[in-house]
Every structure is written in C-alpha cells, then in structure tokens.
Amino acid sequence: MAEWVDSEVVRAGAAEDSNIFIFLRPLGGAFPPRWFIAAPQVKKEILATALTAITTQLRVTAALEAIDEYSTLERLYVRRDL
C-alpha cells in the first residue's frame, strides 16, 4: 500500500542505467529529504511531473512504496494550495 506524502521536488533527473531519480523534501518533516526511484512503467511521466513542479515552484503529492531512501516512487501529482 502506497504512503502518500506532500513534498517539494528538489532535484530530478535520469541516470545512465535508465532509472529516473527524484529528490523529495517532505512538508512538515515527516522524514529527512531523500532520493526515490520512479516506477519503471511511469518513469517518463514522473520525470515530467517533477520538472513541472520545479519549474513552476509548486508542491507535489507523492505515492511512495516506502519512505526509505531509493524506494519506489509510484505516483506524483503537482498540487496548488488554494
């Protein structure tokens, strides 16, 4: 079951092994900022969402397999607080 966490995307990019890495800073300090690996089946979409969040300075809601560093980032949604 995914754990949903509101976060800021600090860094995002591709590695030579074709993995997409996203560095998240959780809002409220639920855990220290850390790297996550985008799920392979949606890695391009997650990278696009992460880059959108960085560019627009919006926050995200992330579905994480676990909060351990380098665990899988299953979904990522840009959010705008109203």
Wavefront OBJ file of the C-alpha trace (Angstrom):
o trace
v 0.000 0.000 0.000
v 1.432 3.347 -1.021
v 2.176 6.028 1.512
v 1.042 9.473 0.349
v 3.362 12.358 1.218
v 3.109 16.073 0.384
v 6.564 17.231 -0.697
v 8.748 19.636 -2.616
v 10.789 18.341 -5.542
v 14.371 19.493 -5.036
v 16.137 17.571 -7.836
v 15.106 15.280 -10.671
v 16.920 13.531 -13.480
v 17.930 10.415 -15.352
v 20.878 8.132 -14.634
v 22.988 6.154 -17.086
v 21.195 2.952 -16.036
v 17.888 4.474 -17.310
v 16.474 4.994 -13.823
v 14.793 8.295 -13.001
v 15.782 9.731 -9.622
v 13.660 12.280 -7.752
v 14.871 14.050 -4.590
v 11.938 14.949 -2.343
v 11.730 17.161 0.746
v 8.579 16.203 2.680
v 6.473 19.041 4.027
v 6.283 19.010 7.804
v 9.493 16.995 8.145
v 7.898 13.538 8.180
v 11.369 12.194 7.253
v 14.654 13.737 6.051
v 14.882 14.778 2.381
v 15.948 11.821 0.235
v 16.113 10.209 -3.195
v 13.418 7.999 -4.690
v 13.402 5.965 -7.920
v 10.462 6.436 -10.289
v 8.453 3.296 -11.035
v 9.630 1.964 -14.428
v 6.174 1.838 -16.018
v 5.584 5.587 -15.426
v 9.113 6.972 -15.138
v 8.796 9.435 -18.047
v 5.536 10.803 -16.668
v 7.001 11.128 -13.172
v 10.032 12.971 -14.549
v 7.771 15.338 -16.499
v 5.685 15.981 -13.375
v 8.786 16.561 -11.231
v 10.264 19.008 -13.749
v 6.930 20.832 -13.926
v 6.904 21.155 -10.132
v 10.465 22.532 -10.106
v 9.782 24.970 -12.938
v 6.520 26.281 -11.504
v 7.663 26.115 -7.859
v 4.584 24.073 -6.972
v 4.480 21.268 -4.443
v 3.657 17.644 -5.143
v 1.794 14.768 -3.590
v 3.824 11.573 -3.917
v 2.780 7.945 -3.573
v 5.776 6.129 -2.106
v 6.257 2.382 -1.800
v 8.144 3.156 1.442
v 9.863 6.196 2.923
v 13.297 4.549 2.789
v 15.871 6.202 0.549
v 15.849 4.827 -3.034
v 12.458 3.159 -2.586
v 9.969 3.341 -5.446
v 8.036 6.491 -6.269
v 4.790 5.096 -7.664
v 2.839 8.277 -8.499
v 3.475 12.009 -8.447
v 0.917 14.801 -8.703
v 1.556 18.543 -8.894
v -0.596 20.460 -6.440
v -1.537 24.045 -5.918
v -2.712 25.057 -2.481
v -5.782 27.270 -2.618
l 1 2 3 4 5 6 7 8 9 10 11 12 13 14 15 16 17 18 19 20 21 22 23 24 25 26 27 28 29 30 31 32 33 34 35 36 37 38 39 40 41 42 43 44 45 46 47 48 49 50 51 52 53 54 55 56 57 58 59 60 61 62 63 64 65 66 67 68 69 70 71 72 73 74 75 76 77 78 79 80 81 82
